[in-house]
Amino acid sequence: MKTRLSGRETLFIGAMLFGLFFGAGNLIFPIYLGQQAGQHVGWAIIGLLITGIGLPLLGVMGIGLTRSNGVFDLATKVSRPYAYGFTVILYLTLGPLFAMPRLATTAFQIGLTPFLKQSQQPAVLLGFSIGFFVITWLLARNPGKIMTYVGKWLTPIFLILLGSLMLVALVKPLGGLHVAARGAYATAPLLTGFTEGYNTMDALASLAFGIVVIDSIKALGVTEPGQIAKDTIRAGLISVSLMGLIYALLALIGTMSLGKFAPAANGGITLAQIANTYFGAFGNLLLALIVIVACLKTSVGITSAFGDTLHEMFPKLPYMGLIIVACIIPAVLANIGLTQLISYSTPVLMLLYPLAIVLILLASLSPLLGTSRWLYVMTTAWTVIPAVLAGVAALPQSSTKVAWIQALQRLNDALPLASLGLGWTVPALIGLGCGLLGQWWSRHRTTVN
């Protein structure tokens, strides 16, 4: 029996995990953050890295430390009904409803729109989104080959292409870093960068991709749970280190782009402008290849994880049928448009992220705090209501005219740190305290009896 992964195998797993993580949001949000943060980009990058790489690493570590088989297994520490609800919502958000349509739309908007007239774009987007998810389905049919597809081929190709563009942008910058910050970045760049990191969806993805990493390690012959945990954490460290470096460089490039371009509605527009400025028509082709490869590898990973997890939860649902559904729905939704998709997904992310962060932190601290049901139930229970309020507060302006929604938004505004998107933190800490007391009481009663 194999006792551990070799260094080369660990590197491949780490490259695969990086490839699964680094998709649409990872390209466009750091650029957008850089434009908005201006002279405060350094603090904004720190905030982004906390949620953008710190939480994903803790998510991967939590899966490993608790020796869970995936997010559903981890969430059952709260309760099985909660685990079913949370896991299904998580995978629908990361899968066909939000993240996957955004992958295809980002690939199209950044990669292909420079070559098209405005009147051609709707029809070409429809054809592109269908083709994109047909390829996704073809590659996701055999989940055992995910490491080969993503770790050995798609990720190295992506890094070579993106690295060439970033190198030129850093060597010949379009401007400096001393430009005015905008919006919340002017007064609270670190915390604003922290909440901006939500949009990468990587903390959520770390829970979702845990099962892919664990299955890949098992496929290489490692079966001892403790060693699987160690190899999972090593792969996570490789992945997030590379992600952090690229995030920081993209944010700096975004800030420097203000020397030539006005702030854009999203980072995809700016990225296309930068590539065209440096390389002309070839830059558009280079960027098309970068973004399509980036989004495709993540799409394959999400589809495989979606099918694998839901098949385990609901054995009567076949894997092949699930991945077909996972590809058909986003092929339709991708035609809504990138900016609209981001605005629609934000309320759901603001709801899911507090619950995911609590689960991740409890799992990561399990060697210190243990895995008592008291801890998981009480902390989660105190987090649910402020998480719902945060989701309501992030609804589009068109929804806020309803009286009961306005009432919930006022309730959310009354929470400490709510203006920073962190209204859930104080209730979660209260819940953690209650959980620790309950755990102590339970152990004390058992000892007395």
Secondary structure, DSSP 4 states (H G I P E B T S, - for coil): -B-S--HHHHHHHHHHHHHHH-SHHHHHHHHHHHHHHGGGHHHHHHHHHIIIIIHHHHHHHHHHHTT-SSHHHHHTTT-HHHHHHHHHHHHHIIIIITHHHHHHHHHHHHHTGGGS-GGGHHHHHHHHHHHHHHHHHHHHT-GGGHIIIIIIIIHHHHHHHHHHHHHHHHHS-SS-S-----GGGGT-HHHHHHHHGGGG-HHHHHHHHHHHHHHHHHHTTB--HHHHHHHHHHHHHHHHHHHHHHHHHHHHHHHHGGGTSPPPSSHHHHHHHHHHHHHTHHHHHHHHHHHHHHHHHHHHHHHHHHHHHHHHHSTTS-HHHHHHHHHHHHHHHGGG-HHHHHHHHHHHHHHHHHHHHHHHHHHHTHHHH---HHHHHHHHHHHHHHHHHHHHHTS-GGGTTSHHHHHHHHHHHTSTTGGGT-TTHHHHHHHHHHHHHHHHHHHHHHHH-
